[in-house]
């Protein structure tokens, strides 16, 4: 089954972006995964359920043969 992926953008300073990337890396996540996990913690049950499903179905970054 094919999934349609869309882009979502936020506007932040370079300092915020770089710090967020460091935090995500220290947790073993990508920046996108970190943002999704933070959105899931918003308290909305439906959003949390959708994000958990997305994170399970999402392919990990990198080359597939290195997994």
Buried (B, 14 or more C-beta within 10 A) or exposed (E): EEEEEEEEEEEEEEEEEEEBEEEBEEEEBBBBBBBBBEBBEEEEEEBBEBBEEBBEEBEEEEEEEEE
